[in-house]
């Protein structure tokens, strides 16, 4: 009961975390959907045309963003069985 960083402080930080989470997921998805931006073959990376390595880079960024979002939103939460 005497916890200074209780639920009220968590509620104020939550909207900022949610906004950051949206950006972390939407940016690589939006870039991957904007095909005219990367519909070309140069610059090649280790012989791989830009079109292909850019798509793979967006997939990796989306995975890293999803992992970061999970940590931002769920780290320290109670899992329903009394464990944090």
Buried (B, 14 or more C-beta within 10 A) or exposed (E): EEEEEEEEEEEEEEEEEEEBBEEBBEBBEEBBEEEEEBEEEEEEEEEEBBBEBBBEBBEEBBEEBBEBBEEBEEEEEEEEEEEE
